[in-house]
Amino acid sequence: MKMLMYIVVFVLLFTGCIANKKADSLIQESCKKISKSVLVDTIPHFEKDCIESLKANPESQKARNIDDLIMVGMNNAMSQLSNVKTTVEKIIKEKKYKSSLSKKLLGECLKLYSKSAHMLTSGLNYLKKGNLEKAQYEINDADEAPVFCELKFNGDNQQISPVKKENDLLLTMINIPYMILMEQNL
């Protein structure tokens, strides 16, 4: 009886290790492949951030195929969007902005984040329904929030974005599922 229990434990551990290796391999291969795209070659450390962010999500260890990985990436993007939005709300609430113009621009960024949240949610729903083309459009449009938010702070107004790093990471997080989805649809 004791021997049977050892065998069962060994089989479960062995199966878990194989599953983790499969998920890790899927992540490595996918991130390496999509990082070669012209669309993300201007994003510093894209491949590294892709691998790290997907591996950091415990759900990624259950990923057995590209579709699972896209869902993990979508959840990461939505989580990062929520984090950035919360950070901006906190900056406004605690009056940690440098000028009234910065406050106004941050308010405009919040509107962009809300729009992107809607697009990511819509994209996720299209993915669940199997409509990859519409999902791809929604996810692609969601990257407007970090891009346009940063553009508002650059230029003649001489304002510095207090969430530049967060927006850069958000852009990466949105591009991960988008690029995997694009690669799958080629």
Secondary structure, 3 states (H helix, E strand, C coil): CHHHHHHHHHHHHHHHHHHHHHHHHHHHHHHHHHCCCCCCCCCCCHHHHHHHHHHHCHHHHHCCCHHHHHHHHHHHHHHHHHHHHHHHHHHHHCCCCCCHHHHHHHHHHHHHHHHHHHHHHHHHHHHHHCCHHHHHHHHHHHCHHHHHHHHHHCCCCCCCCCCHHHHHHHHHHHHHHHHHHHHHHC
